[in-house]
Amino acid sequence: MKNDIRNISSDALKSWLISHGEKPFRAKQIMHWLWKQPVQDFDEMTNLSKPLRHALKSDFVLSQLHLVTTQNSSDGTVKTGFRLSDNEFIEGVLIPSKERVTACISTQVGCRMGCKFCATAGLGFHRNLSAGEIYLQVWHLNQIAEEHYKTGLSNIVIMGMGEPLDNYSAVTTAVQFLTGDEGLGMSHRRITLSTAGVADKIKQMADDGIKIKLSLSLHAVNDKLRSQIMPINNKHTIQVLAESLQYYHGKTNHRISYEYVLLKNINDQEIHARELAEFTKITPCKINLIEYNPVSGLGFEKSTEESTQRFMKFLEGRNLIVKLRRSRGADVDAACGQLANKFRNK
């Protein structure tokens, strides 16, 4: 099987060029077509000779990503669906606000974490996305943002379909191109990676000097409850997570963000707020309380407004930085995995 050319390094590309009697500076030209101005056919690399383009076609394939559906919400949110080369399907979301346009991107086709309240879990796990597929998703969303909102992306959150740290190599490679001059050139500070809590990879992020922001999808702070709604907690327990976060903060000095979806009568009571306030003492942090976007058939409801406000005020009373993120795109398939579930058999 031919290798996807977007999966090889610049140095490897230079070696390939030399072995084919080409000058190594051609690698910079090719990298431009791969990342700065992504093409879907080698013949679009118009400053390369025809023999070189033919050789590239003989030895490599190009990542493909095709926009197949767009849903526009009344609140301005845009949900997109992309078809991959092997006919798999992934989602991306554009979320506008007064100051920014944020893209929420996927890193896997499906997911193996099995979170009980998440629509993506119903897909099961199909495969990881390549670095090229992750990057192309952002590139396309940036194009859509410019067309739809008349401005490009200001922020990226890696928290769509899949667990990013379960696809560590491809995700971190994609980040290099998203932030590098050869790609989109975005600031590291504008990218947030959200994980369900893969403790060893959190430590690896610190060791590897990955500069993007880290967010933990926490949703419960006792092992019994968290394991019930997030099976990953059976391996990466609250104590194991706490140790990894302290290690991460100690090496990076970055503040941790916690994502906490409020589920009616499950994790939205004062005892849960008290547990959350106690846990967050481990490092400087901020907390994003999330209004649940219900998914048909899963049996979870969003917390009542009264419970939500009580929960939030309890945390604020402990001098914690808390923000409530209201549900967006409720009139389209905005919850992670909803759109993919509709398209998986088409």
N, C-alpha and C positions, 0 to 999 in steps of 0.2 A: 504494500500500500504506500502511495506517495505521502510524504510528509507535508503538513501545512506550513507554508513558508513563513507564516506569522508566528510559528512556534520555534523558529531558530534565531540564534543571536546574531548580532552584527558581525562578530568575529567568525562565526561559523559560515556566514554568508560570504565573507571575504575569502575564506579558505576554498569554498566551492567555486567562487569566481576564478581564483588563481588556477585551480585544477582544470578549469575549462578555457584557459588561455586568455582570461579577461583581466583588466586592471582592477585592483581592489577598491579604487575610489567609486566604482560602480555601485558598491554596497550602499553608499550614502544616497544615491539616486533611487535605488530600489526601496530603501527604508522610507524615503519620502512618499513613494506611491503606496506603501503598505500602511503607514500610520498617519502622515500629515494630510494626505489627500487620498484616502482609502479607495482602491479600485477593486473591481470584481472580476477583472480579466487581465491577463498579462499583456494583451495587445493594447491596453489603455496606457501602458508605460511608454509613452511616445518618444522619450529621449533615449531609449535603448534600441540597439540594432535589432533587426528581425531575427538573425541567428541567435542572439542572446535571449530574446523573448521565447523563441522556440525551445531553447535549452531549458529555460525556467519551466515552461509548460510540460516538458518531458519529465522533469524531476520533482516538481512540486504541484500542490494544489493551493487554492486561495480560499480562506474562510468566506463563507457566504451567510448573509443575514438579510431576509426580505420582510419588509413591513406588510402584513396581511390584513390587519384590522386596527381601527382607531375608534375609541369611544370618548366622546366629549361630555363631561359632567356639567351640570348647571353652575357648579361652584368654581369652574375653570380648570379642574383636574382633567388630564388627558391620560387615558389608559391605552397602551399600545400592545399589540401582539406581533411577534416576529417568528417566521418559519426559518429553521436552520437547514443546512445542506442535506441532512439525513431525514428531513421531514419532521423533526421534533419541533416543539413549540415553547416559546418563553414569553414572559411579560416584562414590560417596563412601564413606569408611571412618571408623568410630569406633574409637579405640584407647584403652582404659582402662589406667591404672596406679594405684598407691596414692594419688598426690597429685593426679592430673589426668585429664581426659578430652580427648583430642585428636581433632580432625576433620581428615581428609585430603581435600581437595576438588579437583575438576577445573575447568579453565578453557577447555577446548576439547573438541569432539567429535572424538576421534581426535587425531592429532599428525603434524606434518610433519618432526620431527627425525630419525626413522628409527633410533633407538638399537637395536642388534642384539639386546640381551638383554631388551627390553621388549615386553610383550604389546600395549600400546597401538599400537606401531608397525605391527602387523599390520592395524589398522583403516584405516590411511591417514588423511588429513586431510579432515574433512567441513566443519566450520565453527567459528568462534569462539563462545563463549558470550557473552551480553550481561552487563552489570553486574548487571542484575536476576536473571538466571538463576544467576549465581555467588552472589549474596546469598541468594536463596531456598534454594539448596542448603544453605548454612550454617544458615539459619533452621530448615529442616526437620531437619537433623542435630542441632541444639540441642534441638528438641522430642523427638526420638527418644532423645537422651542423658538428658533429664530423666525420660522414661518408663522407660528401660532401666536406667539407673544411679542414678536419683534425684538427679541433679545435672546442671547445664548444662555447656556446653563451657568448658574453661579455656584451651585452646590451639587454634590453627588452623595447619595446614601446607598451603601452596598447592603441592602436588606430586603431585596425582593425574593424571588424563588430561590431556595437552596440555602445551605449554611456556608458562608464564605470561607471559614477556616477549615472546612472539609475539602476545600479545593485551593489550598494555600498557595501552591506554586503558580498556578494560572492567575489567581487574583492579584498576587503581589507583582507579577510580571506586567499585568494589565495596568496596575497603578503606576508602574515606572513609565509607561508610555502616556498615560493620562496626565502625568505631571511633568514629563520631560519635554525638552524643546523639540524633539523629533515627533511629538504627538500633539495633544491639545494644550500642553503647557499650563495646566491648572495648578493652583496652589495646593500643597498637601493639606493645609488647614481647611480647605473647602470639601474634603472627602472624609466621610465617616463610614467605618465598617462596623456593622452590627452582628454580633455573634450570640448564639444560644448558650455559649459557654464551653468551648473546647479549650480546657485549661492549659494543656501543653503547648498549643499553638498561640495562645495569648502570650506565654513566656517567650516563644520563638519570635513573635512580632517585636518584642522588646530587644531580644538579642540581635535580631537582624536590622534593627534601626529603622523599622517601617514607621514613617512619620505621620501617617494619617491618624485621624481621631478614632478612638475605640469606644464602642457602645455595647453594653451587655443587656440582652433581652432577659430580664430577671423574672418578673411576673409572680414570684412567691419567694419567701425567704425562710421557709422551713423545709427540710428534706422530704417529709411525707407529702405535703401538698405539691411541692414543685415536681416531685417524681410522678405524681398522678397526672399532671397536665403537661409535663415536659420530661419524657423518658430519658433524655440525655443526663438528667440529674442522678440517675442510678449509678453512673460512672463518674461524672464530674459533679460531686456533691457541693453543697454550700461551702463547706470548709475548704475543699480543694480549690473552688473558684476564688474564695477570699485570698488564699495564699498566692494564686496566680496573679490576681489584680494588684496585690501589694508588691509583688515582684515587678510587674509591669510599671507601676507608678514609681517604684524606687529607681528603675533604670531610665525612665523617660521623663519623669516629672510631669506627665500629662494627667489632666483631670479626667476621671472616668464619668461616662454618662450611663444612666440606668434607664432602660425602657420597661415600663410596667403597665400592661394592659389590664384595665379594670373589668373584671368579670362578675356579673351580678351574683351576690350571695356565695361567692367562691373565694375571692381574694381581696374583697373591697371593704372589709370591716376594720374597726379600730385596732384590733389585735394585729391585723396584717400591716397596718400603717406603723404600728409600734415596732414590729419586727423589721420592717424596711428601714425605719429611722435608725435603729440600732446597728443594722448591718452596714449602712453607709458611712459609719464612723471610720471604716478601715482606711479610706483615702479621701482626699478632696473630690467632690463629685457634683453632678447636677442630676436631677430626676425628671424624666419626661413621663407624665401620666398619659395614657393613651385611651381614648374612647374606642371601645371595641366596635368593629364593623362586622355585624353578625353574618355567619355563613350558614346557609340552609342545611339542615340535617346533622349539624354538629352538637346541637343542644346547649349552646352557650348564648347568653344575652349580655348586652352592655349594662354596666352599672347604672342605677338611677342617678338623676342629677343631684338629689339630696346626698346620697352616699358618696358620689364623686367629690362634691364640695367639702363634705366632712373629712374625707380622706386627705384632700389637698390642704385644708386648713390645719389639720393635725401636723403634717410634715412642715408646713411653713412656721408653725409654732415652735418647731425644733430648730429654727434658723437654717433650714435646708433650702437650696435653690430648686424650685419646682415650677414646671411648666405643664399646662394641660394642652395636649394635642387633640383637637377635635377630629372626628371622623371626616374624611374627605372622599368624594366620589361615590357616595352611597347610592346614587341613581345609575351608576355604571358598575361593572364588575371590579371594584377597586380593591377589595380585600385580596391579599396575596394568594394566588392560585385559583381564584374564581374563574377568570377568563380562560386559563389553561385547561381547567376541568371541562369547560364547554367545548374546547377545540381539540382535545386529545384524540377523539375518535373520528375527526373529520378528515 
